[in-house]
Amino acid sequence: MENLLSVKFEEIMLYLISKYGDKFEQYLQSLISKETSSFKSIIESNMYSNLKLEDIAFLCNMSLSTFKRHFRNEYNLSPGKWLQDKRLIRAKEILKHGKLKPSDIYMEYGYNNLSNFSVAFKNKFGVNPKEVL
């Protein structure tokens, strides 16, 4: 039965391509790019939030494992590593302005305590967050 469905689907696709040509192919491409752009826009609009990966996967309407697989295909990094890097870079920018201290911002960037934030920050930039000017 599955083989028959596969053959029928292929017949339909070949018919549509022969009848509509490039217009149909462009339509199929637009469907793919909409999915990617929606996926990316959800991620990029939530990258500085302190949402967990499970929450972002839910917003993308995916299971966590599907989300991780799709993310790695799109960004060539694990979502945890990518988000940590983006959040630490943003935290460094905030600290450079000098108005806030590390103790004021660590929770905003997904860390449960100041110690974990400081260790991650030092591993990424080679300096403690208190030393950023």
Phi and psi restraints in degrees (value plus and minus 20) as a CYANA .aco file:
   2 GLU   PHI     -83.5   -43.5
   2 GLU   PSI     -58.7   -18.7
   3 ASN   PHI     -83.9   -43.9
   3 ASN   PSI     -59.3   -19.3
   4 LEU   PHI     -83.8   -43.8
   4 LEU   PSI     -63.3   -23.3
   5 LEU   PHI     -81.7   -41.7
   5 LEU   PSI     -61.3   -21.3
   6 SER   PHI     -82.8   -42.8
   6 SER   PSI     -63.6   -23.6
   7 VAL   PHI     -84.8   -44.8
   7 VAL   PSI     -64.1   -24.1
   8 LYS   PHI     -84.3   -44.3
   8 LYS   PSI     -60.3   -20.3
   9 PHE   PHI     -81.5   -41.5
   9 PHE   PSI     -65.0   -25.0
  10 GLU   PHI     -81.4   -41.4
  10 GLU   PSI     -61.1   -21.1
  11 GLU   PHI     -79.9   -39.9
  11 GLU   PSI     -65.1   -25.1
  12 ILE   PHI     -82.4   -42.4
  12 ILE   PSI     -64.7   -24.7
  13 MET   PHI     -83.4   -43.4
  13 MET   PSI     -64.5   -24.5
  14 LEU   PHI     -82.6   -42.6
  14 LEU   PSI     -59.9   -19.9
  15 TYR   PHI     -82.1   -42.1
  15 TYR   PSI     -67.7   -27.7
  16 LEU   PHI     -84.2   -44.2
  16 LEU   PSI     -59.3   -19.3
  17 ILE   PHI     -87.2   -47.2
  17 ILE   PSI     -61.4   -21.4
  18 SER   PHI     -88.5   -48.5
  18 SER   PSI     -54.8   -14.8
  19 LYS   PHI     -97.6   -57.6
  19 LYS   PSI     -63.1   -23.1
  20 TYR   PHI    -129.4   -89.4
  20 TYR   PSI     -31.6     8.4
  21 GLY   PHI      37.3    77.3
  21 GLY   PSI    -150.0  -110.0
  22 ASP   PHI     -80.9   -40.9
  22 ASP   PSI     -53.8   -13.8
  23 LYS   PHI     -79.5   -39.5
  23 LYS   PSI     -62.6   -22.6
  24 PHE   PHI     -88.4   -48.4
  24 PHE   PSI     -62.1   -22.1
  25 GLU   PHI     -82.4   -42.4
  25 GLU   PSI     -60.8   -20.8
  26 GLN   PHI     -84.2   -44.2
  26 GLN   PSI     -57.8   -17.8
  27 TYR   PHI     -82.3   -42.3
  27 TYR   PSI     -65.6   -25.6
  28 LEU   PHI     -81.3   -41.3
  28 LEU   PSI     -61.8   -21.8
  29 GLN   PHI     -83.4   -43.4
  29 GLN   PSI     -57.6   -17.6
  30 SER   PHI     -85.4   -45.4
  30 SER   PSI     -54.9   -14.9
  31 LEU   PHI     -83.8   -43.8
  31 LEU   PSI     -61.4   -21.4
  32 ILE   PHI     -87.2   -47.2
  32 ILE   PSI     -65.2   -25.2
  33 SER   PHI     -89.3   -49.3
  33 SER   PSI     -51.6   -11.6
  34 LYS   PHI     -83.3   -43.3
  34 LYS   PSI     -62.4   -22.4
  35 GLU   PHI     -82.4   -42.4
  35 GLU   PSI     -64.2   -24.2
  36 THR   PHI     -86.3   -46.3
  36 THR   PSI     -64.3   -24.3
  37 SER   PHI     -87.6   -47.6
  37 SER   PSI     -55.6   -15.6
  38 SER   PHI     -85.9   -45.9
  38 SER   PSI     -64.4   -24.4
  39 PHE   PHI     -78.2   -38.2
  39 PHE   PSI     -70.0   -30.0
  40 LYS   PHI     -85.3   -45.3
  40 LYS   PSI     -59.1   -19.1
  41 SER   PHI     -87.1   -47.1
  41 SER   PSI     -56.8   -16.8
  42 ILE   PHI     -84.4   -44.4
  42 ILE   PSI     -65.3   -25.3
  43 ILE   PHI     -84.2   -44.2
  43 ILE   PSI     -69.5   -29.5
  44 GLU   PHI     -90.7   -50.7
  44 GLU   PSI     -45.3    -5.3
  45 SER   PHI    -100.2   -60.2
  45 SER   PSI     -33.7     6.3
  46 ASN   PHI    -136.3   -96.3
  46 ASN   PSI     -11.1    28.9
  47 MET   PHI     -88.1   -48.1
  47 MET   PSI     -45.0    -5.0
  48 TYR   PHI    -118.7   -78.7
  48 TYR   PSI     -19.7    20.3
  49 SER   PHI     -99.5   -59.5
  49 SER   PSI     149.1   189.1
  50 ASN   PHI    -119.4   -79.4
  50 ASN   PSI       9.3    49.3
  51 LEU   PHI     -87.9   -47.9
  51 LEU   PSI     126.9   166.9
  52 LYS   PHI    -100.9   -60.9
  52 LYS   PSI     143.0   183.0
  53 LEU   PHI     -78.1   -38.1
  53 LEU   PSI     -58.2   -18.2
  54 GLU   PHI     -79.5   -39.5
  54 GLU   PSI     -58.7   -18.7
  55 ASP   PHI     -87.9   -47.9
  55 ASP   PSI     -62.5   -22.5
  56 ILE   PHI     -88.0   -48.0
  56 ILE   PSI     -59.4   -19.4
  57 ALA   PHI     -79.8   -39.8
  57 ALA   PSI     -62.5   -22.5
  58 PHE   PHI     -80.1   -40.1
  58 PHE   PSI     -63.6   -23.6
  59 LEU   PHI     -82.5   -42.5
  59 LEU   PSI     -50.3   -10.3
  60 CYS   PHI    -105.0   -65.0
  60 CYS   PSI     -18.9    21.1
  61 ASN   PHI      41.4    81.4
  61 ASN   PSI      23.8    63.8
  62 MET   PHI    -155.1  -115.1
  62 MET   PSI     136.0   176.0
  63 SER   PHI     -91.0   -51.0
  63 SER   PSI     143.1   183.1
  64 LEU   PHI     -81.6   -41.6
  64 LEU   PSI     -62.9   -22.9
  65 SER   PHI     -86.8   -46.8
  65 SER   PSI     -60.3   -20.3
  66 THR   PHI     -84.8   -44.8
  66 THR   PSI     -62.4   -22.4
  67 PHE   PHI     -79.3   -39.3
  67 PHE   PSI     -67.9   -27.9
  68 LYS   PHI     -81.3   -41.3
  68 LYS   PSI     -62.3   -22.3
  69 ARG   PHI     -84.6   -44.6
  69 ARG   PSI     -67.1   -27.1
  70 HIS   PHI     -83.6   -43.6
  70 HIS   PSI     -60.7   -20.7
  71 PHE   PHI     -81.7   -41.7
  71 PHE   PSI     -68.0   -28.0
  72 ARG   PHI     -81.2   -41.2
  72 ARG   PSI     -58.9   -18.9
  73 ASN   PHI     -84.7   -44.7
  73 ASN   PSI     -56.9   -16.9
  74 GLU   PHI    -100.3   -60.3
  74 GLU   PSI     -61.3   -21.3
  75 TYR   PHI    -131.9   -91.9
  75 TYR   PSI     -25.4    14.6
  76 ASN   PHI      38.9    78.9
  76 ASN   PSI       6.5    46.5
  77 LEU   PHI    -166.8  -126.8
  77 LEU   PSI     140.1   180.1
  78 SER   PHI     -91.1   -51.1
  78 SER   PSI     129.9   169.9
  79 PRO   PHI     -82.0   -42.0
  79 PRO   PSI     -56.8   -16.8
  80 GLY   PHI     -82.1   -42.1
  80 GLY   PSI     -66.1   -26.1
  81 LYS   PHI     -85.9   -45.9
  81 LYS   PSI     -64.3   -24.3
  82 TRP   PHI     -82.0   -42.0
  82 TRP   PSI     -67.9   -27.9
  83 LEU   PHI     -84.5   -44.5
  83 LEU   PSI     -61.0   -21.0
  84 GLN   PHI     -80.7   -40.7
  84 GLN   PSI     -65.4   -25.4
  85 ASP   PHI     -81.1   -41.1
  85 ASP   PSI     -67.0   -27.0
  86 LYS   PHI     -82.7   -42.7
  86 LYS   PSI     -62.2   -22.2
  87 ARG   PHI     -88.8   -48.8
  87 ARG   PSI     -58.9   -18.9
  88 LEU   PHI     -87.7   -47.7
  88 LEU   PSI     -59.0   -19.0
  89 ILE   PHI     -82.1   -42.1
  89 ILE   PSI     -63.3   -23.3
  90 ARG   PHI     -84.9   -44.9
  90 ARG   PSI     -61.8   -21.8
  91 ALA   PHI     -81.7   -41.7
  91 ALA   PSI     -59.4   -19.4
  92 LYS   PHI     -82.7   -42.7
  92 LYS   PSI     -61.8   -21.8
  93 GLU   PHI     -80.9   -40.9
  93 GLU   PSI     -63.1   -23.1
  94 ILE   PHI     -83.4   -43.4
  94 ILE   PSI     -64.0   -24.0
  95 LEU   PHI     -87.3   -47.3
  95 LEU   PSI     -51.2   -11.2
  96 LYS   PHI     -81.9   -41.9
  96 LYS   PSI     -51.1   -11.1
  97 HIS   PHI     -88.8   -48.8
  97 HIS   PSI     -39.5     0.5
  98 GLY   PHI      57.9    97.9
  98 GLY   PSI     -17.4    22.6
  99 LYS   PHI    -105.4   -65.4
  99 LYS   PSI     -46.4    -6.4
 100 LEU   PHI    -140.1  -100.1
 100 LEU   PSI     133.8   173.8
 101 LYS   PHI    -122.5   -82.5
 101 LYS   PSI     141.9   181.9
 102 PRO   PHI     -74.3   -34.3
 102 PRO   PSI     -56.4   -16.4
 103 SER   PHI     -87.3   -47.3
 103 SER   PSI     -37.2     2.8
 104 ASP   PHI    -104.6   -64.6
 104 ASP   PSI     -42.7    -2.7
 105 ILE   PHI    -139.8   -99.8
 105 ILE   PSI     -32.6     7.4
 106 TYR   PHI     -76.9   -36.9
 106 TYR   PSI     -56.5   -16.5
 107 MET   PHI     -89.8   -49.8
 107 MET   PSI     -53.4   -13.4
 108 GLU   PHI     -82.5   -42.5
 108 GLU   PSI     -45.5    -5.5
 109 TYR   PHI    -126.4   -86.4
 109 TYR   PSI       3.3    43.3
 110 GLY   PHI      70.1   110.1
 110 GLY   PSI      -5.3    34.7
 111 TYR   PHI    -126.9   -86.9
 111 TYR   PSI     119.8   159.8
 112 ASN   PHI    -101.1   -61.1
 112 ASN   PSI     -43.1    -3.1
 113 ASN   PHI    -168.4  -128.4
 113 ASN   PSI     140.6   180.6
 114 LEU   PHI     -84.4   -44.4
 114 LEU   PSI     -55.3   -15.3
 115 SER   PHI     -81.6   -41.6
 115 SER   PSI     -67.8   -27.8
 116 ASN   PHI     -82.0   -42.0
 116 ASN   PSI     -61.2   -21.2
 117 PHE   PHI     -80.8   -40.8
 117 PHE   PSI     -66.5   -26.5
 118 SER   PHI     -82.9   -42.9
 118 SER   PSI     -62.0   -22.0
 119 VAL   PHI     -84.3   -44.3
 119 VAL   PSI     -67.3   -27.3
 120 ALA   PHI     -82.2   -42.2
 120 ALA   PSI     -61.2   -21.2
 121 PHE   PHI     -83.1   -43.1
 121 PHE   PSI     -66.3   -26.3
 122 LYS   PHI     -85.7   -45.7
 122 LYS   PSI     -59.1   -19.1
 123 ASN   PHI     -83.2   -43.2
 123 ASN   PSI     -56.0   -16.0
 124 LYS   PHI     -98.4   -58.4
 124 LYS   PSI     -63.7   -23.7
 125 PHE   PHI    -131.8   -91.8
 125 PHE   PSI     -30.8     9.2
 126 GLY   PHI      61.8   101.8
 126 GLY   PSI     -15.3    24.7
 127 VAL   PHI    -157.6  -117.6
 127 VAL   PSI     136.4   176.4
 128 ASN   PHI     -91.9   -51.9
 128 ASN   PSI     131.0   171.0
 129 PRO   PHI     -81.1   -41.1
 129 PRO   PSI     -47.4    -7.4
 130 LYS   PHI     -88.9   -48.9
 130 LYS   PSI     -40.4    -0.4
 131 GLU   PHI    -107.9   -67.9
 131 GLU   PSI     -24.6    15.4
 132 VAL   PHI     -93.5   -53.5
 132 VAL   PSI     111.5   151.5
